Amino acid sequence: MKKLLIRGNNYLIAFLSIAVFIISMLPIWYLAGYARPSGDDYGYSVLTHAAWIDTHSLIEVFKAAIRTVKNNYFGWNGDWFTTFLFSFMPEVFVPYSFWIVPYIMTGAVIVSTLIFMHEVCIKLIKATWAECLIFTSLILVASYQYIPSTAIGMYWYVGATHYMLPYAAGLLGIALIFKFIRKGKAGYLIGASVCSLMVGGSSYFTSLLLFMVLFFVGIIVWGKVPRRAVLLFVPFVICSIAFVIQCKAPGNAVRGGENFGFDFSVAVYTIIESLKRGAFMVGLYIREKTLIFVILFIISVIGWEMMSKVIRDNKFAYPFPLLFVIIMYGVYCAMFAPEVYSEVYDSIEISLGPATIQYFTFLLVSFFMILYCEGWLLKRIERKNKSDSFEEFMENRYRIFIMFPVFFLCLILTVINKGWLKESVDVRVYEYVSSGQADDFKKQIDSQMEILLDDSIKDAYLVPINQDQGPLMHMPVTTDENSFTNIVVKNFYRKNKVVMINND
């Protein structure tokens, strides 16, 4: 117990943080067994599924994926890299294998976040592994428990591939950029370039994030390691080329309308509106996702103790905190730009994917703002307080009088304000499963799959399913055999028609 009161002894806190995170993810992963492909998941996989059924050749499947990219590039959308990945939906190869999708999507984000936080916390800030794990676990708990769209984040293959995998690749690419600046090894530059290619060909949002990081990092390190700063043009140019290829796709005009394109006045409006919308969403987070600010407060309390220790051996002065906060706010608001720009063209439907990336970015920039401002303030205290009284307080009394009372207060507030937990993903999953809706949905889907997988049935008449999907994502087949979902399901399973039986 006495060791727990010593500054820097965070192993027990780290263990508890990891345990809380893993426990919080168990309901999410449990619901993976109920997840099913739907809509676009089938639409983008028609050619690859046919190639696999006919040939069982991965080469032919690969060729079919290329054809899918070509068809969509000229006919619908330009995100060529993720369209290629869309074609490899698990049930292209094995029926009932869709359960693996939530594990892949959450696993990619978890691993990339850990790698990114390791580089920032341990290598740049000089924190310990325990502190890195605490911050990573808390940020991931906040990320997944209040994610704007569980479908985009986990249960919809196309949606998660389009938003979450590029986000994960972006975090990994940023970590590799930092590693290259520190060590100068070509392998890190190559890895960052590969990530830049993936991001540039998939996501407007993460592309903007990567562009800004490359720009700011290049300026910061120019005076110290100019050669490495110049070499950052390699991933920047690669990401730019991939991004331009995506933006110039003829399919974008098909999806957005013939007027869709670059307009200077729209760009100016986008910048102003994005800055306004960022502030509005922060207010919305405060009102609807209050618990994440409790988590950020806990991070700040742990961060204060950590920063009080690391600044002693760190000559960095944390200058211009206001400028840093403004830059971080700008990075966050930049995540609204693609959405705002697209809204000008009414023909483009906006999903909750942008809101999810905006939310994840908000958590990260908030974390950086907290630690940077704490570092600046502690440096000022260090310069003004020449005695050992402050250091003695941080070493022996901070945890007794500040940290643990704050932990206890946050716990009490969370228990009292049960509404904070009501909208969490775990509660939503529990209610969906305990009500029997999840099992009802699964049984009805299984009855549909028996018909769809039966090659002797060419006219597939399906029984209506439970419309309450909870946190899951499902676009049901309708009574109109010419609707989008009916057509893509028909093509995927090679039926003459697929139609939902009318309840009447």
C-alpha positions in Angstrom: 0.0 0.0 0.0 2.8 2.4 0.9 4.4 1.9 -2.6 1.1 2.9 -4.2 1.5 6.4 -2.6 4.9 6.9 -4.2 4.9 9.1 -7.3 5.5 7.1 -10.5 4.4 3.8 -9.1 1.6 3.3 -11.6 1.7 -0.4 -12.3 -1.4 -1.2 -10.2 -3.3 1.8 -11.8 -2.1 0.6 -15.2 -3.4 -3.0 -14.5 -6.7 -1.7 -13.4 -7.0 0.6 -16.4 -6.3 -2.3 -18.8 -8.7 -4.5 -16.9 -11.5 -1.8 -17.2 -10.8 -1.5 -20.9 -10.9 -5.2 -21.6 -14.0 -5.7 -19.6 -15.7 -2.8 -21.4 -14.9 -4.4 -24.7 -16.3 -7.9 -23.8 -20.0 -7.0 -24.6 -18.8 -5.4 -27.9 -16.9 -8.5 -28.9 -19.7 -10.8 -27.7 -22.2 -9.0 -30.0 -19.8 -9.9 -32.9 -21.5 -13.2 -33.1 -24.8 -11.5 -34.1 -23.3 -9.2 -36.8 -24.3 -9.8 -40.4 -23.3 -8.3 -43.7 -25.8 -6.1 -45.5 -26.2 -3.6 -48.3 -22.8 -2.3 -49.5 -21.1 -5.3 -47.9 -22.8 -7.5 -50.6 -22.6 -4.9 -53.3 -18.9 -4.4 -53.3 -18.2 -8.2 -53.0 -20.4 -9.5 -55.8 -17.5 -10.0 -58.3 -15.0 -11.4 -55.8 -17.6 -13.8 -54.4 -18.4 -15.1 -57.9 -14.7 -15.5 -58.7 -14.1 -17.5 -55.5 -17.2 -19.7 -56.1 -16.3 -20.4 -59.7 -12.5 -20.8 -59.4 -11.4 -20.9 -55.8 -8.4 -19.0 -57.1 -7.0 -16.1 -55.1 -5.5 -14.7 -58.3 -9.0 -14.6 -59.9 -10.4 -13.0 -56.7 -7.7 -10.4 -56.9 -8.5 -9.6 -60.5 -12.2 -9.4 -59.6 -11.3 -6.9 -56.8 -9.4 -4.8 -59.4 -12.5 -4.8 -61.6 -14.6 -3.7 -58.7 -12.2 -0.8 -58.1 -12.4 0.2 -61.8 -16.2 0.0 -61.9 -16.7 2.1 -58.8 -13.9 4.6 -59.7 -15.7 5.5 -62.9 -19.2 4.9 -61.7 -19.6 5.9 -58.1 -16.7 6.9 -55.8 -12.9 7.5 -55.9 -11.7 5.9 -52.7 -9.8 3.3 -54.7 -7.8 1.7 -51.8 -10.7 1.0 -49.5 -12.9 -0.1 -52.4 -10.3 -2.7 -53.1 -10.6 -3.8 -49.4 -14.4 -3.7 -49.6 -14.2 -6.6 -52.1 -12.7 -8.9 -49.5 -15.7 -9.1 -47.1 -15.1 -12.3 -45.2 -18.2 -14.1 -46.5 -16.8 -13.9 -50.0 -14.9 -17.0 -48.9 -16.7 -18.6 -46.0 -20.4 -18.3 -45.1 -21.1 -17.2 -41.5 -17.6 -15.8 -41.1 -18.7 -12.2 -40.7 -18.3 -12.4 -36.9 -14.6 -11.7 -37.4 -15.2 -8.2 -38.7 -15.7 -6.5 -35.3 -12.5 -8.1 -34.0 -10.5 -6.9 -37.1 -11.8 -3.4 -36.9 -11.4 -2.9 -33.2 -8.1 -4.7 -33.2 -6.6 -2.5 -35.9 -7.6 0.7 -34.0 -6.4 -0.7 -30.6 -3.0 -1.8 -31.9 -2.4 1.4 -33.9 -3.4 3.6 -30.9 -1.1 1.7 -28.6 1.8 2.1 -31.1 1.1 5.8 -31.5 0.8 6.4 -27.8 4.0 4.4 -27.1 5.9 6.7 -29.5 4.4 9.9 -28.1 4.3 9.0 -24.4 7.5 6.9 -24.0 9.8 8.2 -26.7 8.8 11.8 -26.9 7.5 12.8 -23.5 9.7 10.2 -21.7 6.9 8.7 -19.6 6.9 5.1 -18.4 5.2 2.1 -20.0 2.7 2.1 -17.1 1.6 5.6 -17.8 1.4 4.9 -21.5 -0.9 2.0 -20.9 -3.1 4.0 -18.5 -3.6 6.8 -21.0 -4.1 4.4 -23.9 -6.7 2.4 -22.0 -8.6 5.4 -20.8 -8.7 7.0 -24.3 -9.9 3.7 -25.8 -12.6 3.3 -23.1 -13.9 6.8 -24.0 -13.6 6.1 -27.7 -15.6 2.9 -27.8 -18.2 3.5 -25.1 -19.4 6.7 -26.6 -18.6 6.1 -30.3 -21.1 8.0 -32.5 -21.8 4.9 -34.6 -21.2 1.4 -33.5 -22.0 0.3 -37.1 -19.2 2.4 -38.5 -16.8 1.5 -35.7 -17.3 -2.2 -35.6 -20.3 -4.0 -37.1 -20.5 -2.7 -40.7 -17.7 -4.0 -42.9 -17.8 -1.3 -45.6 -18.3 1.5 -43.1 -15.6 0.4 -40.8 -13.2 -0.3 -43.6 -13.8 3.1 -45.1 -13.3 5.1 -41.8 -11.7 3.0 -39.1 -9.0 1.2 -41.0 -7.6 4.5 -42.6 -7.7 6.0 -39.2 -5.7 3.2 -37.8 -3.3 3.4 -40.8 -3.0 7.2 -40.1 -2.0 6.7 -36.5 0.5 4.1 -37.4 1.9 6.4 -40.2 2.3 9.3 -37.7 4.1 7.0 -35.2 6.5 5.9 -38.0 7.1 9.6 -39.0 8.1 10.4 -35.4 10.3 7.3 -35.3 12.0 8.3 -38.6 12.7 11.8 -37.2 14.2 10.3 -34.1 16.3 7.6 -35.7 16.6 8.4 -39.4 16.1 4.8 -40.5 14.9 4.3 -44.0 12.5 1.5 -42.9 10.4 3.9 -40.9 10.2 6.3 -43.9 9.1 3.4 -46.1 6.5 2.3 -43.6 5.2 5.9 -43.3 5.0 6.1 -47.1 3.0 2.9 -47.3 0.6 4.2 -44.7 0.4 7.5 -46.6 -0.5 5.6 -49.8 -3.3 3.7 -48.0 -4.7 6.8 -46.3 -4.5 9.0 -49.4 -6.5 6.4 -51.4 -9.2 5.9 -48.8 -10.1 8.7 -46.5 -10.4 12.5 -46.9 -10.5 12.9 -43.1 -7.3 11.0 -42.2 -5.6 12.3 -45.3 -6.0 15.9 -43.9 -4.8 14.7 -40.5 -1.7 13.2 -42.1 -1.0 16.3 -44.3 -1.1 18.5 -41.2 1.2 16.3 -39.2 3.7 16.1 -42.0 3.6 19.9 -42.4 4.0 20.8 -38.8 6.6 18.1 -38.0 8.6 19.3 -41.1 8.6 22.9 -39.8 9.5 21.9 -36.3 12.5 19.7 -37.1 13.8 21.7 -40.1 16.4 23.5 -37.9 17.6 20.4 -36.2 17.6 17.7 -38.8 17.0 19.4 -42.2 17.8 16.3 -44.2 15.1 14.3 -42.5 12.7 17.2 -42.8 13.2 17.2 -46.5 12.7 13.4 -46.7 9.2 13.9 -45.2 8.3 15.1 -48.7 8.3 11.4 -49.7 5.3 10.3 -47.7 3.7 13.8 -48.3 3.9 13.5 -52.1 2.8 9.9 -52.0 -0.2 10.8 -49.9 -0.9 13.7 -52.2 -0.8 11.7 -55.4 -3.1 9.0 -53.9 -5.4 11.8 -52.6 -5.6 13.5 -56.0 -6.3 10.2 -57.7 -9.2 9.7 -55.3 -10.5 13.3 -55.8 -10.3 13.2 -59.6 -12.4 10.0 -59.9 -15.2 10.4 -62.5 -17.4 8.5 -60.1 -17.4 11.4 -57.6 -19.3 13.5 -60.1 -21.8 10.6 -60.6 -22.3 10.4 -56.8 -22.2 14.1 -56.0 -23.8 15.4 -59.2 -22.3 17.1 -62.2 -21.7 20.4 -60.2 -19.5 18.6 -57.6 -16.0 19.8 -57.7 -13.6 22.4 -56.2 -15.0 25.9 -55.7 -13.0 28.6 -53.9 -16.1 30.2 -52.2 -17.2 26.8 -51.0 -13.7 26.2 -49.6 -13.8 29.5 -47.6 -17.3 28.6 -46.3 -16.0 25.2 -45.4 -13.2 26.6 -43.2 -15.4 29.0 -41.3 -18.2 26.5 -40.9 -15.8 23.8 -39.7 -14.4 26.1 -37.0 -18.0 26.9 -35.8 -19.1 23.3 -36.0 -16.1 22.1 -33.9 -17.1 24.4 -31.1 -20.8 23.4 -31.3 -19.8 19.7 -31.2 -17.7 20.2 -28.1 -20.7 21.7 -26.4 -22.8 18.7 -27.5 -20.1 16.3 -26.1 -20.3 18.1 -22.8 -24.1 17.7 -22.7 -24.4 14.2 -24.1 -21.1 12.5 -23.4 -20.4 13.9 -20.0 -18.5 10.9 -18.8 -15.7 11.4 -21.4 -14.8 14.7 -19.6 -14.6 12.8 -16.3 -12.2 10.4 -18.0 -10.2 13.4 -19.4 -10.1 14.9 -15.9 -8.7 11.7 -14.6 -6.1 11.8 -17.4 -5.2 15.3 -16.4 -4.7 14.3 -12.7 -2.4 11.4 -13.7 -0.8 13.6 -16.3 0.1 16.3 -13.8 2.0 13.9 -11.7 3.7 12.4 -14.7 4.7 15.7 -16.2 6.0 17.0 -12.8 8.5 14.1 -13.0 9.5 14.2 -16.7 10.1 17.9 -17.0 13.0 17.7 -14.5 15.1 15.9 -17.1 13.4 17.5 -20.1 14.8 20.8 -21.4 11.8 21.4 -23.6 10.1 24.5 -22.3 6.6 23.9 -23.7 6.4 27.4 -25.2 3.3 29.1 -26.6 0.6 27.0 -25.0 -2.2 29.1 -26.5 -0.8 28.6 -30.0 -0.5 24.9 -29.4 -4.2 24.8 -28.2 -5.2 26.8 -31.3 -3.3 24.4 -33.6 -4.9 21.3 -31.9 -8.3 22.9 -32.2 -7.6 23.5 -35.9 -6.6 19.9 -36.4 -9.9 18.8 -34.7 -12.0 21.2 -36.8 -10.3 20.1 -40.0 -12.1 16.7 -39.5 -15.3 18.6 -40.3 -14.1 20.0 -43.6 -15.0 17.1 -45.9 -18.4 16.7 -44.4 -19.2 20.4 -44.6 -17.9 20.6 -48.2 -20.0 17.7 -49.2 -23.2 19.1 -47.6 -23.2 21.9 -50.1 -24.1 19.3 -52.7 -27.4 17.8 -51.6 -27.0 14.7 -53.6 -24.3 13.3 -51.2 -25.6 11.5 -48.2 -23.6 11.9 -45.0 -23.3 8.9 -42.7 -22.1 8.8 -39.0 -18.6 7.9 -40.2 -17.4 11.6 -40.2 -18.8 12.1 -36.7 -16.9 9.0 -35.5 -13.6 10.2 -36.8 -14.3 13.7 -35.5 -14.9 12.2 -32.0 -11.8 10.0 -32.0 -9.7 13.0 -33.1 -11.3 15.2 -30.4 -10.1 12.7 -27.7 -6.6 12.6 -29.0 -6.1 16.4 -29.4 -7.7 16.9 -25.9 -5.1 14.5 -24.5 -2.3 16.5 -26.1 -3.7 19.8 -25.0 -3.9 18.7 -21.4 -0.3 17.4 -21.2 1.2 20.3 -23.1 -0.6 22.9 -20.9 0.4 21.0 -17.8 4.0 20.9 -19.0 4.0 24.7 -19.6 2.5 25.4 -16.2 4.9 23.1 -14.4 7.8 24.7 -16.1 6.7 28.1 -14.8 6.2 26.7 -11.3 9.7 25.1 -11.5 11.3 28.5 -12.4 9.5 30.5 -9.7 9.6 27.9 -6.9 13.3 27.3 -6.2 12.6 25.5 -2.9 11.9 21.8 -2.5 8.4 22.2 -1.1 6.6 21.7 -4.3 8.7 18.7 -5.2 8.2 17.2 -1.7 4.4 17.7 -2.0 4.4 15.9 -5.4 6.5 13.1 -4.1 4.8 12.3 -0.9 1.4 14.1 -0.6 -0.1 14.5 -4.1 -1.6 11.1 -4.3 -3.1 11.3 -0.8 -4.6 14.8 -1.1 -5.3 15.0 -4.8 -5.1 11.9 -7.0 -7.0 9.3 -5.0 -9.7 11.7 -3.7 -10.3 12.7 -7.3 -10.6 9.1 -8.3 -13.1 8.5 -5.5 -15.0 11.6 -6.4 -15.2 10.6 -10.1 -16.4 7.1 -9.1 -19.1 8.6 -6.8 -20.3 11.0 -9.5 -20.5 8.2 -12.1 -22.6 6.0 -9.7 -24.9 8.9 -8.8 -25.4 10.1 -12.4 -26.5 6.9 -14.0 -27.6 8.8 -17.1 -23.9 9.1 -18.0 -23.7 5.3 -18.4 -27.1 5.0 -20.1 -25.9 5.8 -23.5 -22.7 3.8 -23.3 -22.3 1.0 -25.8 -22.1 -1.6 -23.1 -25.5 -0.7 -21.7 -27.0 -0.6 -25.2 -25.6 -4.1 -25.9 -26.8 -5.4 -22.6 -30.3 -4.1 -23.2 -30.3 -5.4 -26.8 -29.2 -8.9 -25.7 -31.2 -9.2 -22.4 -34.4 -8.1 -24.1 -34.2 -11.1 -26.5 -34.0 -8.8 -29.6 -30.5 -10.0 -30.5 -31.5 -13.7 -30.4 -34.7 -12.9 -32.3 -32.7 -11.1 -35.0 -30.1 -14.0 -35.2 -32.9 -16.6 -35.6 -34.6 -14.7 -38.4 -31.3 -14.0 -40.2 -30.5 -17.8 -40.0 -33.8 -18.6 -41.5 -33.1 -16.2 -44.4 -29.6 -17.7 -44.9 -31.0 -21.2 -45.2 -32.8 -20.0 -48.3 -30.0 -17.8 -49.7 -27.4 -20.5 -49.4 -29.7 -23.1 -51.0 -28.6 -23.2 -54.7 -31.8 -25.1 -55.7 -33.9 -22.0 -54.7 -33.7 -19.3 -57.4 -36.6 -17.2 -56.3 -35.9 -16.3 -52.7 -38.8 -15.2 -50.6 -37.7 -14.1 -47.2 -39.5 -13.7 -43.9 -39.5 -10.2 -42.4 -36.9 -9.6 -39.7 -36.9 -7.7 -36.4 -36.4 -4.1 -37.2 -34.7 -3.4 -33.9 -31.1 -3.8 -34.7 -29.7 -2.3 -31.5 -26.0 -1.4 -32.0 -25.8 -3.7 -35.1 -26.0 -2.6 -38.7 -28.4 -4.2 -41.1 -30.1 -3.1 -44.3 -33.0 -5.4 -44.6 -34.3 -6.8 -47.9 -37.6 -5.1 -48.7 -40.8 -6.0 -50.5 -39.5 -4.2 -53.5 -37.4 -6.6 -55.5 -35.8 -3.7 -57.4 -34.5 -1.9 -54.3 -30.8 -1.6 -53.8 -30.5 -4.2 -51.0 -32.6 -6.7 -52.8 -30.5 -6.4 -56.0 -27.1 -6.7 -54.3 -28.2 -9.7 -52.2 -29.7 -11.3 -55.3 -26.4 -10.8 -57.2 -24.2 -12.0 -54.4 -26.2 -15.3 -53.9 -26.9 -15.7 -57.6 -30.7 -15.7 -57.3 -33.3 -14.7 -59.9 -35.0 -12.6 -57.4 -34.8 -11.8 -53.7 -37.9 -10.3 -52.0 -39.3 -9.9 -48.5 -42.7 -11.4 -48.0 -45.3 -8.7 -47.1 -46.6 -9.0 -43.6 -50.1 -8.6 -44.9 
